[in-house]
Amino acid sequence: MATNFCKNAEEHPEPLKAEVKGSIPSWLQGILLRNGPGIFSVGDTSYDHFFDGMAIMHSFNFKDGEMTHRSRFLRSDTYKANMTANRIVVSEMGTMAYPDPSKNFIVKAITFLNHTVPDFTDNGASNFIKYGNDIFATSETNYIRKIDPVTLETQDKVDYLKYLPVNLVSSHPHYDKEGNAYNMGTSVAEKGKTKYLLFKVPAVSSSDKPALKNVEVLCTVPCRSLLQPSYYHSFGMTENYFIFIEQPLKLDILKMATAYMRGVNWASCLKFSPEDNTLIHLIDRKTGKEVETKYYTGTMIVYHHVNAFEEDGHVVFDVITYKDNSLYDMFYLSKLKEVTSSQEDKYSKPSYRRFALPLHSDKGIAVGEDLVKLKFTTASAVKEKEGKLMCQPEVLCEGFELPRLNYDINGKKHRFVYGNFVEDSALSKEVGKLDIETKEKLKWSEENCWPSEPVFIPRPNGESEDDGVVLTSVLNFNPGQSSFILLLDGRTFKEVARAYVSTGLHKDMHGFFIPQ
């Protein structure tokens, strides 16, 4: 089945009505956008890594109990350059491309001299971001592409560097009740310093100006190493704090700058340092200052934050962790094509963990004492010395990834999380609901079906946290059957409806729902 994930997709830009089995709730009105790689070969050239594929966007429009679907390739500069040349000429993280097939040494030398930080792709195949009234396709580079969320047409190319000094930016922002967006990026060696920036993009902007015109840097966090900033994919946010995990998976900037010349991809410049602890930065949103206490934990890799909240003098945050960075390697296309039934023991399994950070002072507390006083978690924060706490998490669940929750309670204490359960493969065959309090797991699966990341949509004026529906796109490899959008009841996790898409779906990354 996995080999089907590596085939080039076809776009279908005209809306087509889906065949619905069951009943789509009348209150579900809006567009679900999903984004992911869709083109893996151009001419005689192919990408080496699944995440490198050129973006294809899908929209699923729910209205009056019906659903229409359309798909369109992102017309990025990367897409245009590759298609014009009929070969891959723009490099991605796991695939180094050469405009000149001979890999001319002089060309490579000039490229090295001109780029301390490489000029990255605008192939936004990871997620969607809403800044102001605009929707953007995004990856993790300094480029994002504005799109029309209805037609999926590609519009303006936006360079973050025109508005703030960031070379890399997370594709998982946060939003508050007013619609302000919060995100973070890495500024590499600017004025001799490498730092992380947390910034705010206001919800309201004048119609003739891009929302990023009004961007506000909320705080800067110095990097532990000038030319080896931590890789991160997301961060946490509560009512009063940001949580940023500076982990021992680092981007070696000097190696990245010389990668083209050396004939290696940028992914090979990721440096995992298992001997290093993980530093947890807790930042006051109002002052932009880090709290004085230094919080550490053991070696771990985090891609996805689940949620964070404040409780009785503590900041509690949930994350999906790995013991190393082997997950990325499992998505090289050569590895995916090898997948038959099991990748067991070949990659680190995801672990859902909860950390608790005490906000009260440790003065007068003995070294070796646990400062966490919460009754609902076994997470600890033990004093190592004055102002330094070593944090150990509570393991809530093993084999769980792509977490989503009712975003209306983001930053508040939650009970339910939706995601994918993974067992013997990096590719999930089960979508599920996890009850944090009871540890109960509800799952959906079907033979030869591969569900995507679930997205929870709350019912208007819902009575409970899980009152709503869960949407997931399902790749259906059963002969003669179409792939479909699956609707599950947020409470019972029973199937509500499925909407069959005759034009085909593709393994994607993340989704974004726009209510209407």
N, C-alpha and C positions, 0 to 999 in steps of 0.2 A: 504493500500500500504506500509505503513511504516514497517510492519512486514517483508516484503521481504528484507529490508535493513539489517536485523539481521541474515539472513541465511548464512551458510557456503558457500563460493565460491568454484568453481572448476577451476583448472589451465589448460591452454592449451598452452604448451610451443612451439608447432610447428606452424609456420606462416600459417594463413589461409587467402585467398583472400576474401575481402568484396564485397558484391553486392552493386554497386553504382547506385544511382538514381540521375539524374542531371549530372553535369560535374565538376570534380575536376580540378581547374586551373593547367595548365601544369607547371607554375612556382613554385608551392608548392612542394618542395622536402625536405624531412627530416623526423625525427621521433618525434612524440609526445609521451612523457612518462607521465603516470598518476599513482598515488600512493594512497593507502588507505587501511583501514582494510578489511580483507576478511575471516578470520576464527574467529568465535565467541564462539565456544564450542569445547572442546577436551575431549573425553571420557564422563564421567558423569559431567564434570565441565564446567562452562560457564563464560565468562567475564560479568562484571556488566555494563560496559560503552562502547559505540560504538567506541570511539577513541582508546580503548585498543586492539581491534581485531588485530590479526597477519596480517602482510602486504601482500597484493597481488599487483603486479606491472603489468601494461598494457603498451604495445607499439603499436603505430599506425604508420606504415611506409608508407609515401606518396611518390610515384614515378611514373612519366609519366602518371598522371591521374588515377592511381589506388591506392588502399590502402590494406595493409595486417595487420593483427592483431595477437598478441600473448599475453599470460599472464603467469605469474609464481609467485609462492609464494617466498618471501624473505627467503632464508635459513639462518636465523640468528641463533645465539646460543640459543636464546629464543625459536625459532621454533623447533630446534633439541631437546632441553631439554623437552619441552612440549610433543612433539610427542613420544619421547622415553618413557616417564613416562605415556603416554596416559591420561594425566590430566594437568591442568594448574599449573605449579610449579614456574613460573617466574612472579613476580608482575609487574603490570602496574599502571599508575597514578590513575585510578578509580577502580582497582581490586587488592586486596591484596591476594597473593597466599602463601600457606604453603607447603613446601616439605613433611612435616609430617602431615598427615590428623588430627592427634590428637592435633596439635598445641602445642607440648610439650613446657612447660614453660622454661626448661633449654636451649633448642635450641633457643628460642626467646631471652632469656637473653644474650646468647653468641653473637647472631646477634646484639643486641643493643650495647653491649660493643665494638664490632669490627667496627661498622660503625657509625661515627658521621654524615657523609653524606652517604645515602644508595648507594649500587652498583646497578646502573640502568640497564634497559633492552636495548638491541640493536635492538629492533623491530622498525625499521625505517619506519613507516607507514604514515608519514605526507607529505613529499615532496622529491625533489631531489636537490642536490647541486653539482655544478661543481667547483672543485678545480684543477687548472692546466689543464691537459688533461683527468682527471678522473671524473666519475659520481658516486655519492654516494646517497644511500637511507638514509633518516634522519628523526628523530623525534625531540626531544629537549633535549636529554640526552648527555652525553659525548661520546657516541658511535655512529659511522656511519658505513655503510657497502658499500664498493665499489661494483659496479655491471657492467656487460657488457651491454651497452645500446641497443645492437642489439639482443642478445640472452636472456637477462634478467637474466643470471646466476649470482649467488651471489659469490663475491670474498672476498677480505681481510676485516677483521674487523679492524677498526681504532679507537683508543682511543685518543680523544683530549688531555687528561691529559699527554700524552707522549710528547706533543709539547708546551702546554701552560696550565696554571693552571685554567681551567674552568670546573665546574661540570655540568653546563647547558648551552646550546648553541641554539641560534635562528635557526629556519629552513627556514628563509626568508632572505638570503644574498642579497647583491647588487653586481653588476658587472660594471666595467667601459669599455670604448671603447677598451682598450688593453686586456681585458679579465681577469684583476685582480679581485679577489673576496674580498668582505668586509663583515665581520660578527661580531657578538658580543656574549659574553658569561658572565656567572656569576661565580666568584671565591668565594667560601664560606669559610669564617673563615680561610683563609690562613695567617699564621703568625699573627693571632689575628685580621685580617681585612677581611671584606666582600666587594667586589668591582665588578664593571662591566668593562669588557675589550672589546674594539673595536680593531679588528685585520684585517690584510691584508694578503691574500694568493696570491703570485705572479702568473701570468698567465703561465709563462714558467718555467718548472723545468726539470732537467735532467731525462732521461728515467728510470734510476735505483733508483731514490729517490722519495718518495711521495712528493706531492706539499707542504704538511704541514711542511715538513722539513725546508722550507724557510719562515715560518710564521713570521710576524712582528707585535708586539703589537703597535698600533698607539696611544692609550691613555687609561687611567684608570679613572674611575669615582667612588668615594667612595660611598658606600651604606649608606642611611640615618639611617639604623638600622643594627647592627652587625649580628643578626641571623634572620632577617626578610627582605630579599631582595625582591624587586618588581618582580612580574611575568611580562614577556613581550613575545610577539610572533613575533614582527618585529620592524624595526626602519626605520628612514628616512635618505636620503643622497642627498645633492646637490653638485655642483661643488666644493664648499669650506667648507661645513659644514656637520656634522652628527647631527641628531635629535633623542634623546632618551627620552622617556616618562617614568618617574619613577612614577608609578601609585599606588593607594591605594589598590591594590590586591597583597598580599604578601605571600611568602612561609615561613611558620614558621619552621625553620630548626630543632629546638629541638623537635617539634611535629613529624616532618618527621622521625627523628632518632629513635623515640620511637613508631612509628605507628605500626610496625610489632609486637612489644611486646604487644601493646594495642589492637591489632586485628582490626585496622581500616585502610582504604586506605589512600594514600598520598594526594588525592584530598581533603580529609577532613581537611588537614593541610594548605589549602589555606585560608588566612585570609583577608576578605574584610573589610576595615576601612572607611566607608562613611564619617566619621568626618574629614578625612585628605584631604588636597588639593593635586592636582596633580602637580608634579614638572617637568618642561620641560627643559632638558639639551640641550644646543646648543654648539657644540664642533667644534673648528676650525680644519679642516683636516690637515692643513699644520703644525701647532704647536702642535696639540694634547691637547691643553688647552681649558677649558671651557671659553666662553665669560663672562665678569664680571657681566653683568646684570642677575638677577635671574628672570626667567619666571615661573609663576604659573597659574593654572586654577582650576576650580571646580572639584569635584569628578567625575571621569569617568573611564571606562574600555575600553582599546583599544587592539584589536587583530591584525588588519591589517592597515598598512599605505598604502595610495594610491600613493602619490607622494609628492615631495617637490621641491621648486625652489627658486631662488633669484630674487628679483624685486625691483629696486629703493630703496636700503638701507634696505630691509626687507628680511627675510626668511619666505616663505609661505609654509605651509604643510597641506595636506589633510589626514584625518584619518576617519575610521569607529569607532564610539563610542557607548558605552552602559552605562546605568545609574547604573548597578550593574553586578554581575557575574552569574546571573541566567541562562544565555545561556548554560553554561556547563552542568547544571543539566538536561536540556531538552534532552540531548543525552545519559542519562542512558537508557539501553535497556528496562527497565520496563516502562519508560516514552514513548519511541518510540513506543512500542507495544500498548500503550494506545491511540496513535494518531488515530483519525478517521477523523475529518475534521478541528478541531481548537485547538490551544494551546493559543488562544488569552488571553491576560492579565496574562498569567502564566510566561512569560519571557520578559525581556527587549528587545525592538526592536532596531535594528541598526539604527544609524543616521550618515549620511555623513556630516562631518564638516570640515571647513577650519579655520586654525589659521594663524595669521600674527605676526611675531616677529620683532620689530624694532631693527636695529643694531646700530643706532645712540645713543649717550649718552643722558641721561635724566637730565643732569645737567642744572639748570636754568629753567627746566620745573616744573610747579606747581603740587603739589599732586592733584590727581583727574583728570588730563588731559590725553586724549587719544593720544598716540604717533604714532599710525598707520596713515599714510598719503596716503595710496593707494586708488585709486578711484574705483577699480573693486571689492572690498570686503567690507562688513560691519563688518568684524572681528575687534576687538579692543584690545588694550593693555594699560590699565590705570595705571598710576603711583600711587603706594601705599605709597612708601617712596623711598629714594635715592637708586637706583640700584635694585629695586624690582617692577615688573610689573605684574598686574593681567590681564590675557588674556581671552577674551570671543570670541567664534568662530562664524562664519557665518554658518548657517545650509543650506547646498546645496540640500539635498535630504533625505527623510526618507525611511526606509525599503529597504536598499541597502547593499549588502555584497559581499564578495569574489571579490574585485576590481582588475581589470587588465587593463593595458593601453599599448600603443605602447611603448615598453621598449627602443626603440631608442631615445625617448625623456625623459627618466627617468632623474630626476634632473633638467629638464627644464620646463618652463610653458606649461601645457597641456590644451587641451580643451575637449577631449573625454575620457570617462572611461566605461569599460565593466564590467558587474557583474551580480549578481542574485538579483532579486527583491523578497522580502519576505513580506507577508501580515499577515495572521492569523496563521502562523506556522513557526517554526524554520527551516523547510525543504522547499526549494524553488521549485516552479513549473514554474518560469519564468526566462529567461535569457534576459538581456537587454543592451542597450547603453544609456549613459547619456551624454548630451551636457551641460557642465558646464556653458557656456555663456548664452545659450537661455533657459536652464532648460528643453529642449525637451527630452522626453523619448521614445525610440523605444524598443519594446518588442517582444519576440517570446515565444509562448507556444503552447502546443497541449494536447488534452485530455489524461489523464492517463500517461503523460510523465514527467520525473523529470530530468532537465538538471543540469550538474555540473558547477563548476567554468569555465568561458570562458577563452580562451587563444587567444590573438590577434597575428597574424603573418603578418608582413608588406610585401607588394609586393616589390620585388627588384626595386630600383629606383622609388618608389612610388611618386605620385604627391602631396599627402596630408597626414596629420597625421593619418587619418582613411582609407587610401588606402591599403587594405589588406583583409584578411579573419579572421573570428572568429571561433575557433574550440571549441566545447563542446561535452562531452559524454552524451548521453541521455538514461536514463533507461526507457524502453517502457513496460508498463504493460497492453497494449491492447492485448486481446486474439489472439494467433496465430501470433503475430508480434514480430520481433527481436528488440533489442536495437541497437542504431546506433551512429555514430559520425556525428554531424551536422556541416555543413559549412555555415556560414552566411557572406554576403557581409559587410565588415567593415563600408562602407558609408551608405548604404540604410537599412541594417539589414534584407534584404530579403534572403530567402534560396537560396543557390547556389547549394548545393548537400547534400546528406546524404549517408553514407556508412554503410550498415547493417552488424552487427557482429553476426554470428549465434551461437557463443559459449557463449554469455552472457556477460554483463558488471555489474559493482557493484558501489554502491555509494562510490565515492572516495573523496580525500581531495584537492590535488593540482597537477598541471601539469607543465611540462618543455619541451620546444621544442628545438630540436637539428637540425639546418639547415644543409643540405648536398648539 
